[in-house]
Amino acid sequence: QVQLVESGGGVVQPGGSLRLSCAASGFTFSSYGMHWVRQAPGKGLEWVAFIRYDGSNKYYADSVKGRFTISRDNSKNTLYLQMNSLRAEDTAVYYCARYTVTTSGIDYWGQGTLVTVSS
Amino acid sequence: DIVMTQTPLSLSVTPGQPASISCKSSQSLLHSDGKTYLYWYLQKPGQSPQLLIYEVSSRFSGVPDRFSGSGSGTDFTLKISRVEAEDVGVYYCMQGIHLPPYTFGQGTKLEIK
């Protein structure tokens, strides 16, 4: 079955950096585009970034553009989100999620990893 | 960016009764390929979101048939024919026609009376 397991969250000071990972299993990772979506405490869902199956194209929300970088290693079945210049408003649970052509949208989500930006 | 507006933001339903959630987009979600990229997700308490409906009205694998989606253009509806206790949580609509960014509705919290 499809499994997406995020890791790398934690507490970081404003201006700091963090790298999130998402380990994928149960499907051919190299054939699927992948997203990062975040959810601030008690708030709704906010799309963050997308990367095509082969890494050829990447898209970002305006709120993170220039600070966050999405990448993937298809040999390791792993998705990454490098987060730099972190701000208090980046505090959220970060989910990795799979894009599928079948539904032309997001089908499976990981369990999320919490990032807290605080001094 | 496309703005997604859900109503109501909360609803309380007696088990066995129907429920309906509306989602309106600020632009048409009908693509030139003929598909309409509107999705519905349910986030149960303490869990990550799960896909219920894709492309307006197609139920995802394993989703009970009491869930149905309808609509076109900019107006969409999720209906639950008979609410069960396991349906509690927050429902989100999402547009997938325009990337970046994908955008979500504010969420509708469903509670059981």
Interface residues (C-beta under 8 A of the other chain):
Chain A: H35 V37 G44 L45 E46 W47 F50 Y59 Y60 A61 D62 Y95 T103 S104 G105 I106 D107 Y108 W109 G110 Q111 G112
Chain B: K35 Y37 Y39 Y41 Q43 Q47 S48 P49 Q50 L51 Y54 E55 S58 F60 V90 Y92 M94 G96 L99 P100 P101 Y102 T103 F104 G105 Q106 G107
